């Protein structure tokens, strides 16, 4: 299985997920059926290949941001980060295993 990042076509929302599929078309069809992207429609979704996340396929169709191992991989190899809309401060990041590779953590600790 290959890893793909599904996001909104215009990049406006800042929402993205990592899915595993045999092809980009199958990845797009899966992403379009998720709760996160159901309102975007097939043409409102962008799919990008992310080969760096291929080794993290563990039989699940989608990577889970709440799973710390998945989160570390997503931050480290695909530049994911917490939503900018979240109400948080740098103290919350101290407990995240992905902080070492997180651009938002670096930005918050510089302030």
HELIX and SHEET records of a PDB file:
HELIX    1   1 UNK A   24  UNK A   32  1                                   9    
HELIX    2   2 UNK A   42  UNK A   44  5                                   3    
HELIX    3   3 UNK A   51  UNK A   56  5                                   6    
HELIX    4   4 UNK A   68  UNK A   78  1                                  11    
HELIX    5   5 UNK A   90  UNK A   93  1                                   4    
HELIX    6   6 UNK A   99  UNK A  101  5                                   3    
HELIX    7   7 UNK A  103  UNK A  110  1                                   8    
SHEET    1   A 3 UNK A  16  UNK A  21  0                                        
SHEET    2   A 3 UNK A   2  UNK A   8 -1                                        
SHEET    3   A 3 UNK A  45  UNK A  49 -1                                        
END                                                                             
